[in-house]
Amino acid sequence: MTSVLELLTHPRPAEPARPVPVIEADRARELALDAWREAGLTSTSGRVHFLGTVDGWLARGWGVAFYGTGAAVTLYSCGEPGSWLPGAPPRRLTRPRGSGRLLGVYAGEPLFPGDKSDYRPPDVPGTTLVQAAPAQGAPAQAELALGVFGPDLYLMDYAEAEAGVARLDAAFSARTYGEARSFGLEVDDRRRCLDYYVELVCRAHEDVDVDHLRARSTSDLWQAVRPADDQPFDVEEHPCFGDSGWRPVPTVRGPWADTAFRERFGPIEREWPSGREHLPARHVNAVLAHLRGHGWSVSRDDSLYAAFWPDA
């Protein structure tokens, strides 16, 4: 049995401190959003303040320590050895301190660059509304639109995405051929539409002699069967719009999806035969931070991509 004297003269070496687990930026971003949810800050202003506080710590060179208690996540600021943290009086921290099991520490670049309101879990829908032109004095619209619809993530040039949605909206809202023409829909392509318009005339007038009708010159036949402006238009039945090939579809691919982007988030999934391309929605916040970190102007707009399926 060891005596007190022996313990005093030959103290046991102190046990080395267990190393602090270090986590990567993507995981830290997910945990910070989990902590935001756990804090009950469901408003946009609450999220902006919370995420701004996290990035404020990191911008000062501090770290963020994440602790788990059951399913809950909480976070605390912490310092590297020799760092001073605010307080009364200021405190020097060499290891993170918090309540619960230490999940890890992140110390690096800010996690949420740009507009903090764009960052949220994939299943929290966006509330951004698309505006064709911002009001005078309002900030310019972002160059790229990032969005989640269902389990998928999309990324497009904002103007291109809006043009695709406008075409879809026109096609599905037109009720007459006059409206279809005013919306710029291709309903007067004689090569593609002539046979269909002959069929419409024969359906509406059972006494029409098809052979006699087709005996006319192509020009005369077209004038005879071309629908009037007040004739009902059905986008689902029309040969130019009845299949999926005409529909604008969202994508991810573009000059922003370079080799580094694809290696980190890819492969880009493609749906056949529509050509729709997407990534898993779980990447949405990491993609947003990655693009902004590489100089792209991008915002999250889920409602824009939901509009690609007006008939859903």
Secondary structure by P-SEA (a helix, b strand, c coil): cccaaaaaacccccccccccccccaaaaaaaaaaaaaaaccccaaaaaaaaaaaaaaaaacbbbbbbbcccbbbbbbbbccccccccccbbbbccccccccccccccccccccccccccccccccccbbbbccccccccccccbbbbccccbbbbccaaaaaaaaaaaaaaaacccaaaaaaaccccccccccaaaaaaaaaaacccccccccccccaaaaaaaccccccccccccccccccccccbbbbbcccccccaaaaaaccccccccccccccccccaaaaaaaaaaaaccbbbbbaaaaaaccccc
